[in-house]
């Protein structure tokens, strides 16, 4: 039986830029997630922190959340970077060597090491390719007692960006990358019960969300070239109805 995992958001993701082009005062920071097996506490051998790119305020809040859990930074053994954009790569403000992400990637913080899927005891974690936002982007798929949790990084920026069918247009996607983005979104929505996005709070995949997404998809760029995306939404909706 596959290991079931629990998860904790260490740093809340925010994105000042909004889908409509507006800008808020929220800090730009990625969602950082800690996972470890159920029925246990985080240890150096069973825990993984995903996208540990901390702002100073985010690091302080993460420290507080770890303390509430009864854990510390020394209980984290491994880190994983979902893709190579600078706002998702290892950055720990209290570690002077980590101010430069290039140096941080070749050094460890509190003994952390980069996740090696082939050798890690956490092999029940599934890494799923989700290209579009970045060609190398990998989502982390875990089993939780309440369903599947997909920690997807910038494959989905937030629920707000998702329902607007908007991608992060400052990155200047070409047509192929837009289509890859929507197909990655569909891959996630096909199976996820909970989604942890790259720059927003976790959200549940339910009939209300799927209905809103299906209604809005005809307004998405490149939607005519991605009819399979709408089909995936419809198939997931049918499966959800069958268990209601």
PANU-943862 format. One record per residue (C-alpha): residue in one letter; z, x, y. Coordinates in steps of 0.001 Angstrom, whole numbers, padded with zeros to 6 digits, always signed. Last residue first. Layout:
<rs>
AZXY
...
</rs>
This chain:
<rs>
X-004825-022115+012033
X-006066-019763+009325
X-009664-020990+009197
X-009859-021197+012974
X-009190-017450+013231
X-011964-016670+010765
X-014421-018868+012658
X-013518-017214+015949
X-014106-013797+014407
X-017587-014880+013297
X-018389-016249+016764
X-017286-013051+018478
X-019367-010982+016046
X-022425-013160+016744
X-021954-012659+020469
X-021983-008892+019938
X-025027-009085+017637
X-027044-010507+020535
X-026761-007102+022171
X-030146-006423+023831
X-029945-009671+025796
X-026438-008711+026899
X-027651-005591+028700
X-025344-006256+031683
X-022860-008996+030930
X-023365-012495+032338
X-024310-013995+028965
X-020964-012595+027676
X-018784-014867+029801
X-018603-017916+027554
X-018119-015795+024432
X-015363-013817+026144
X-013490-016906+027290
X-013672-018447+023823
X-012510-015197+022214
X-009548-014947+024585
X-008403-018529+024028
X-008922-018228+020274
X-006591-015246+020006
X-006728-011458+020305
X-003360-010437+021712
X-002804-008134+024662
X-001329-004704+025294
X-000803-003697+028931
X-003468-001927+030976
X-005418+001273+031448
X-006721+002443+028071
X-006254-000764+026110
X-003667-001559+023400
X-005258-004407+021456
X-003393-006766+019118
X-004841-008827+016286
X-007780-006458+015977
X-010498-007145+013406
X-013800-008276+014945
X-012508-007690+018463
X-012560-003916+017967
X-016087-003729+016579
X-017227-006149+019309
X-015848-003881+022029
X-017599-000936+020405
X-020810-002959+020423
X-020311-003745+024112
X-019770-000071+024967
X-022747+001100+022905
X-024965-001327+024844
X-023661+000022+028152
X-024127+003595+026910
X-027757+002848+026001
X-028453+001397+029424
X-027084+004420+031287
X-023478+004551+032397
X-022675+005808+035898
X-019008+006798+035379
X-018159+004884+038582
X-019195+001779+036565
X-016079+001563+034436
X-017345-001267+032219
X-017358-004938+033147
X-017504-007949+030876
X-015136-009754+033297
X-012986-010744+030305
X-012820-007084+029272
X-012017-005707+032713
X-009052-008071+033010
X-007872-007431+029454
X-007781-003726+030223
X-009988-000614+030000
X-011517-001446+026625
X-013241+001477+024878
X-011069+003304+027390
X-008138+003836+025010
X-008494+001728+021858
X-005074+001481+020285
X-005964-001169+017706
X-003057-003077+016176
X-003674-005041+012986
X-001252-007775+012026
X+002346-008915+012495
X+003890-006380+010081
X+001790-003655+011754
X-001228-001858+010306
X-002758+000815+012493
X-006172+001474+014012
X-006522+004384+016428
X-009674+004261+018560
X-011919+007306+018811
X-014048+008249+021827
X-016537+011085+021184
X-019510+009568+022999
X-017422+008561+026028
X-017319+005103+027636
X-019921+004090+025075
X-018639+005298+021737
X-015945+003573+019632
X-015540+005683+016488
X-012586+004416+014417
X-009665+006650+013466
X-007520+005031+010777
X-003822+005831+010548
X-002871+005946+006894
X-003283+009725+007206
X+000045+010025+009025
X+001212+012882+006761
X-001329+014956+008728
X-003605+017401+006981
X-007035+015786+007177
X-006270+013834+010340
X-005227+016917+012297
X-003377+015689+015383
X-002818+018412+017974
X+000586+020062+017796
X+003799+019375+019662
X+006453+022135+019576
X+008315+020990+022659
X+004997+021214+024503
X+002297+023229+022795
X-000405+025523+024106
X-004179+025558+023803
X-004735+022066+025205
X-002221+022712+027956
X-004210+025689+029231
X-007303+023573+029843
X-005142+020692+031065
X-003756+022894+033846
X-000474+021360+034888
X+000562+021766+031265
X+001833+025344+031517
X+004535+024217+033933
X+005972+021720+031391
X+007842+019069+033364
X+004552+017395+034348
X+003264+016912+030773
X-000535+016678+030667
X-002432+016403+027391
X-005822+014786+027918
X-006375+011129+028797
X-006963+011347+032573
X-009128+014435+032058
X-011776+012678+029985
X-011971+014293+026538
X-011489+011331+024236
X-008723+009648+022243
X-006383+012615+022652
X-003804+012737+019856
X-000343+014264+019944
X+001936+015405+017154
X+005597+016043+016417
X+007567+013789+018732
X+011301+013871+018019
X+011808+016752+020455
X+010686+014444+023246
X+013775+012344+022634
X+014857+009362+020535
X+017524+006635+020632
X+014905+004014+021457
X+016480+003504+024866
X+016268+007285+025313
X+012562+007197+024498
X+012073+004465+027076
X+013864+006510+029752
X+011760+009603+029021
X+008617+007485+029193
X+009713+006222+032613
X+010198+009787+033862
X+006832+010817+032408
X+005097+007894+034080
X+006598+008784+037447
X+005401+012385+037160
X+002029+011280+035796
X+001623+011715+032071
X-001496+012406+030008
X-000140+011883+026496
X-003178+009987+025118
X-001615+008920+021801
X+001826+010127+020755
X+002237+010525+017008
X+005379+010363+014912
X+006169+011051+011241
X+006998+014733+010899
X+008644+015484+014248
X+010745+012381+013807
X+010529+008817+015079
X+012995+006454+013410
X+012309+004601+010181
X+011790+001112+008759
X+008266+000968+010187
X+006289+004192+010410
X+005685+005917+013767
X+003523+005256+016824
X+003972+006312+020463
X+001517+005002+023042
X+000338+006285+026421
X-001658+003880+028604
X-003584+005888+031146
X-002627+006405+034771
X-004214+005686+038126
X-001351+004513+040317
X-001399+000893+041525
X-002202+000480+045237
X-005135-001825+044530
X-008882-001300+044964
X-011553-003992+044978
X-014905-003425+043289
X-015000-006739+041411
X-013856-005089+038169
X-010833-003562+039940
X-010252+000082+040844
X-006551+000962+040950
X-006353+001364+037155
X-002973+001172+035472
X-001623+002061+032043
X+002089+001814+031378
X+003544+005025+029948
X+005655+005176+026776
X+004283+002036+025118
X+006044+001742+021764
X+004540+001253+018329
X+005537+000296+014823
X+003595+001287+011769
X+002881-000077+008317
X+001916+002418+005654
X-000939+001329+003418
X+000000+000000+000000
</rs>
